[in-house]
Amino acid sequence: MSVALKILVVDDAAFIRDLVKKGLRTYFPDIQLEEAADGRKAQHLMQNMAFDLVLCDWEMPEMSGLELLGWCRVTAGLDQIPFIMVTSRGDKDHVVQAIQAGVTDYIGKPFSAEQLINKVRKALARAGKLQDPKLMKDKDKPSTPTAPKMRFASAGVAKPSLNNQGHLRLASGKLSCIIKSLSLKEAVLIVKRTEYPPQIMESAVLDLEQGEHLETARLNGYLQAISGLEPRPDTEWLQLNFYFVDADPQKMDYLSRLITANTLAH
């Protein structure tokens, strides 16, 4: 009788943890899952329980994913544990930093269930924890279509200032978007309708660049509501209500400063 796999899911956003757990249970019905909201809590669990793999966010309060990874790699009994970093930090410098710290693999938000399971199965197979991995076709690096240019004249919408623009990253690709309104809980976005429109409850990452040095904030969340910008069925533009799930104080501080700056600008 085979022993059930035991995986630790670490993320400060409960919604992301729930998405990951749902995906894992779909492919591993007998899996045992534990969760932690930050690296410190994960550290405590790992000191008292044995896990086959860790799926961990990068940016978290108390202890970051990178700090947790570093601790694992110098701790006896945990130095070889498969460790997959799950994060919105997808630039080359951060990938290199994670690899140097000893990460097993890396997956960027947002991701599909298939991409997540491919990463998990491969990591478990390399560690000898899956007898018959039957790896799915590698779709870990989905093509990212070019974001459509925002032309508002045809939609009858006033063109906003550059500071109100951002990018919405979905599992299917990246969309340019206009920030119609912003609060600490959600952002109302305007995007151009595409062949494969976003779906309600779909997870995504909103990239915002603001300030003189184009400081980038990567805000995790999900689409709570989708509606046509114009009251007609063939509308060219969609309005999205993007609900934030991050509990990171640094991101909340960034949002507060951004909201204040936009308020003063108007």
Secondary structure, 3 states (H helix, E strand, C coil): CCCCCEEEEECCCHHHHHHHHHHHHHHCCCCEEEEECCHHHHHHHHHHCCCCEEEEECCCCCCCHHHHHHHHHCCCCCCCCCEEEEECCCCHHHHHHHHHHCCCEEEECCCCHHHHHHHHHHHHHHCCCCCCCCCCCCCCCCCCCCCCCCCCCCCCCCCCCHHHEEEEEECCEEEEEEEEEECCCEEEEEEECCCCCCCCCCEEEEEEEECCCCEEEEEEEEEEEEEECCCCCCCCEEEEEEEECCCCHHHHHHHHHHHHHHHHHC
